[in-house]
Amino acid sequence: MARTQIEAAREGTVTDAMERVAERENREPEFVREQVAEGQAVIPANTNHEALDPMIIGREFATKVNANIGNSETTSDLEEELGKLHTAVHYGADTVMDLGTGSDLDEIRETHVDYSPVPIGTVPLYEAVKRAESPEEITTDLLLEIIEKQAEQGVDYMTIHAGILAEHLPLTNGRKTGIVSRGGSIMAKWMEENGEQNPLFQVYDEICEIFAEHDVTFSLGDSLRPGCIADACDDAQYAELDTLGDLTRRAWEHDVQVMVEGPGHVPMDKVAENVERQQEVCDGAPFYVLGPLVTDIAPGYDHITSAIGAAMAAQAGAAMLCYVTPKEHLGLPDEEDVRDGLAAYRIAAHSGDVANGRPGARDWDDALSEARYEFDWREQFRLALDPDRARDYHDQTLPGDNYKEARFCSMCGVEFCSMRIDQDARESRRDSRSSQSPKGSEQPGDAGEMKHLESTTDLESSPAAEVNRPPVGTHESSDDSGDENWPDRAVEGTGDD
Ligand code: SF4
């Protein structure tokens, strides 16, 4: 019996997870199987993660968004950590990475897996540093022990920093910001102190066997991603990418699923180049990008600088976007930062899907536009990416129920509402044409006819309805209203990986 989704796919088997993914994406199960078999998409689904609602990451499917959570040395509380998971799922994260570095890591991780309907990712190297107490003391035995334990706990994908090699380190000497990946800086220090090759690279085949046994998906870390736009696309970044391509193919030989992580900080004119190069070097393995931030000048607004790059990356073929919050580079994000970060990234992901013509993606836009033109305010709120915010902003100035049918809002006011003026003008043109035309000669689509009222956007049958659309708080597996096990809590640490 196949141990992993890719092994089953290669044998020609459509698994239950593939069936579910096909349903969520409005695709044929056979298409899902082919994409997984060819390594073009992954279904991160550890066989021990029973609460999981399977999803897929690949450039042919709706673009996904990851949120990072996790405790730190200063804050460690099980209920609080569960609250962070809830917050991330509530605001639309498709996967969640637990980057905890505080205490009770095992209990928190196991609880996350027990409750999470979305895949859980981790960076085992962080626990290794904590256990070894300093990077240079880490051993390969410790790394393998931690990776195996986390695989048994049900972690669906792990960032493995196996691509940074000793020979890459001199290539970073001229950089403005050096090595900014946490895992990358730890591995670099280990290699320099011990004078040996990257231990994760050395035991890579053993890691593959552990992953195959539990169906853990690789998220190959980009340890040498640029930390500023000046360092983008340099020799260090691309040398590591070549190694990641080799590691991708080695994992596939073990029937293990792979996605590859990417930058970072990249100016707009080089975003597509980054995606295209990764797709070529890694034979189409899904690209999972952090941002990228397209400029370095806006601390406090890096959810915006990075969402611009993320949207471009999605259009160019990135499969998953790791969110960035407004607090990036500045401090730990709170719940509102997480909300803003996830909104920015869901917009980026959806914009990419619209541009790429993903089936049903634009139905969501069309449905909201129709509600807008019809002044159906309640429907606008319901369809909004963040319904609560849309309603709150509207009601700040026009709170009364009577304004929910009003043909204006406070932005332009009743007199200057262009949509009302346009509707009235169309109406009067139509009346005038009707009175001049012989009875029964009107044609559908004649100027003046409000075609939007006749259109029937079938939003419910679109993949957007299941995959990327659920308005905040309505993900079917996270509808937790009244569930005291899902307390709202602040979320900390977008982390650097
Ligand atoms: S008042 Fe302006 S912003 Fe408001 S609905 Fe009318 S056109 Fe749109």
Residues whose N, C-alpha, C, O or C-beta is under 5 A from the ligand:
A	BS01	SF4	F408 C409 M411 C412 G413 C417 S418 M419
